[in-house]
Every structure is written in C-alpha cells, then in structure tokens.
C-alpha cells in the first residue's frame, strides 16, 4: 500500500473538475478556488479527472489558451503549498512531466494518507466500480504501460481525435447501463478497508457526493464521495470540495 505523509493542518481535496475548452465557468471557479486553497490549506489533493481528457504530457509544450490558463493557476498554487495530481478515468495519462512543470506531485492510484486526523484511504474511485465489467476490462487495457506507450507514440492530432471518439462511445454506452453498476461495489469497498486498515475512505468518480457509514469486521468506517464540478451545463450548477483537519472531514459547496 502506497503511503503519503502530509503536512499538519487542513487538507483540501477536489475531484472531477473535467476542465476543457467547453467549461469556462467551471474553470473560472477552479481558478478562484486555487488561491483560496493556497491561503488556507496545508496541502491540496486533486484525485482524478482534473481534465475532461488528457492525451499526454506533451500537450503542455504548446497548450491551447484555456489549458495554459489552467496550468498557470495550478503552477501558482503549487508555488505556495504542496499540490498532488491524481489520475482519473479521463486523465489517466497525467504523468511526471506535467507534475514537474507545475512544481506538483503525482498521486498513486490508491494511497493511504497520513493526516492530522489520522489515516485516510484516497483514490479516484473507479477501481471500486467492479459491477461495470466492460469498464473494468477497458480500464485494465488502457492502464497497461505498453498500450500507453503505443498511444503516446502517435501524433497529437491522432490522439485528440481518438480520445474524442472514445468519449462519444463511452457516453453512448453509459446511457444504456443501469445506474447501479456505475456506482461502487460494496464488497470491493469492504475489501479496500480491510487491506488498508483505514476507517475513512475518500474518492470521487461516481458524481454522487455523500457520506456512507458502514461496519467492516466490527469497525466503524466511513466512505465520503467527493462532488463533481459543473457550472456550465448542469442545472443547478454544482461543485464543491472537502477539508480534512484534526476534527475530521467536512464538505464545502461552491458559493
């Protein structure tokens, strides 16, 4: 189990921002969120789907204006506090080149955080959605280093077109799936609690923010699901983040 010792003080977490050229209002809110985190947090963790797609770190060599703005905001925040970038189901190709350019760090896919509150098991969350067998097969393929190497060897234009088509196919497939199979599997969650020894789990991915209380082998455990951000297409607009301090986790909504 990967472990990460974080500085004493409040830890801020935000997930599933899905930044792109089509989300200007969401990006504006995120760019306002970053300096607030730098003012008040001891560390900022972004556990996946920061970007709606990520086709390789080489895009930062000549980023489009919206991306350049987002990267500038992240870099400014990382100059003031530790910033950790997670890989989600849409931006799993985030790598160390991007992190180095920002002065940030890459999060392991699953990590046991040591916080002022205690141990916290953090991940993007898609690995727990084991009832979605088709997605888990896809996930195993695209996380294969050889597959990633072959993909990254293609031109940026080819990768961008491929990602667009893959996203359209995924959205179409999801419309025909039962909502339940796109949520976490209870047995997978319990297994993660047992393996880690943690009693607090935090993840995103499902876009179903909530606090779930469960008992695992007689231990009181809590699973907190981070909200997604959408101030461009959702009605009403939504978004928020979590703060974990010595008193435990708490949600905050965007105002």
N, C-alpha and C positions, 0 to 999 in steps of 0.2 A: 504494500500500500504506500503510495507516494504521500509524503508529509510536507507541510509548509508551515513554518513558524512565522506568524505575522506580528507586527509591532503592537505594543499595548495601546489601547484606545479603540474608538469606534471603527468598525469595518463597514464600508459601504459596498453593496452589490446591486448590479443592474444587468438584466439579461434580455435577449430577444428584441433588440432595437430595430433590426432589419433595415439599417441605413442604406439608402440608394439614391439615385438621382430623382426618384419619384416620391421621396419622403421629405420634402423641405421643412415642413412644420415639425416633424419628429426630430430632424437633425437640429433645428433651431433650439428645441427644448433640451436636447442632449448637450449641445454646446453651452447652454446656460447651466446645466447640471454639473458639468466637469469642474468649473472653478468653485462651485459650492462644495463639491466633494473635497477639493484641494484645501479649502478653508477649514473644513470640519472633520475630515476623516483621517485615520492613521494609515489606511490603505484602501484602494479601490479595486474591486474584482468584477470583471465582466465575463461571466461564464457562458459565452457562446452566442452565436447569431447576432453579433455586433453588426455585421453587414448582411444584406439580403443574399448576396453571393460573394464569393471570394475565389478568383480563378488563379491565384498565385501571387507571391510577394513581389514579383517583377512589375506588377501594375504600378508600384509606387515610384518607378523611375519617371513616369510621365502621367501622373494621375489626372483624371478629369476634375473640373473645378469643385464639384460637390465633395469628392473624395479628398482632395487636397485640403479643403476646409476642415473636414472631419479629422484628418491626420494631424493637422496643426493644433486642433483642440486637444487631442489625446497627448501630443508631444508636450504641450504647455502644462497639462495636468501632471504628466509623468516627471516633469522637472521639479515638481513640488511635493509629490508623495509617490509611494510605490504603486504602480498600476500593473494589473495582471490581466492578460487577454486569454480568454478561453476559446476553444473550438466547438462550434455548434454543428448542427446538421446541414447548415447552409454555408458556413465559412470554415469548414474543417481543414482547408488548405492554408490557413493562417500559420506562418512559420516564424523562425527566429530572425530572419532578415527584417521582417516588418517590426518585430519587437525591438530589435537593436536600433532601428532607425528612429523609433519613438522614445527610446530610453525606458522601455517597458519590459515585461517578462511574460513568457508563455506559460499558461496553467497546464498541468497534466489533465488528461481527460477526466480522471477521478482523483480527488486529492483530499486528504484529511488535514483540515486547517487547525492550527493551534491558536486560539484567540483568547482574549481576556475573559470570555465567557466559558471557554473550555473547547473540547474537540467538536468540530463541525465537518460533516462529510459533504463535499461540494462536487457537483458535476453539471454538465448541461442538462442531462436527464433523459435523453433519447435512448440510452442503453437500457433503461428500465421498461421501455415500451415493448416488451417481448411478445405480446399478443399480435403485434403487427409483423408477421413473419416475413412478408415481402420486403418491408422496410429494413428489417434486420439483415436480410440477405444483401440488400443494396449497401447497407452500412459497412458490412464486412468487406465487400468488394472495394469500395472507394477509400477505405482506411488502409488498404494494402499498400505498402511503400512502393512496390513495383508498379502497381496501377497508377499511383500518384506520379511517379517518375515519368511514365509514358505520357500521361496527360500534360504534365508541365513542359514536356519537350515540344509540344505543339505550339503554334503561333497564338498570340494573344487574341487575335480576331477569331480563330477557330475555337478557342476555349470559351470565349464570350458567347458565341453562337450556340455551342454545345450546352453551356450552362442554362441559357435561355430556354432551349428546347426541353432540357431535363426538368426545369422548373415547371414548365407548362404541363408536361406529362405527369409530374408528381401532383400538381394541383388537381388535375383531372381525375387521377386515381383516388385521391383523398376524398373527393366528393361522393364516391361510391362505397367508401369504407364506413363501417359502424363507428360511431363516435367513441365507443368504449375501448376499441382496440388501439386507438391512438393515445390513450392515457396509460399511465404506468401499470405494470402488473404487480399485484400485492405481494406475491411470492418473491419476485425479483427485488422488491424494496426490502422485504424482511431479510433476504439473503445478504444484501448490502449492509444492513445494520449489524448482522451477526459477524460478517467478515471484518468490518471496520472497528467494531466495539463502540462506535459513536451512539449517542442518543438523540442527536439533532442532525437532520439531513436538509440540505437546501439544493434546489435545482430549478431550472426553467423549462423551456421547450414546449410544454403542453398548453401554454396560454390559459391556464386555469388557476390563477393565484388563490391560495388558500393555506390554511394551517390544518394539518391532519394529525390527530393523536392516535397512537396505536401502542399495543403492548407486544414486545418481542422477547420471548423467553423470560417473561415476568418483569422486564424493564420498561419503564415509561419512555416512549420515543415519540419524536415529533418530526413530521415531514412538512417543510414550508416550500411552497411553489411560488417562484418569482413571477411577477406580471410581465407581459409583453408591452411594447410601446407602439401605439399607432395614433398619431394626431393628424393624419392626412386622410384616411379612408374610413375609419371606424366612427360610428355614431352611437353613443357619445365618444369623443376621443378618450384614449386611455393611456396609462403609463404609470410607472412608479418604481420604487427601489426599496431595498431592505437595509437596515442598520443593525449590526450585531455589536453590542457593547457588553459590559460586565453584567448587565441585567438581563441579557438575552436578546432575541431577535424582535424586530418591530418593522411593520410595513409603513411606507410613506407614499402618498399619492402625489402625482404632479398636480400643481395648482393651476 
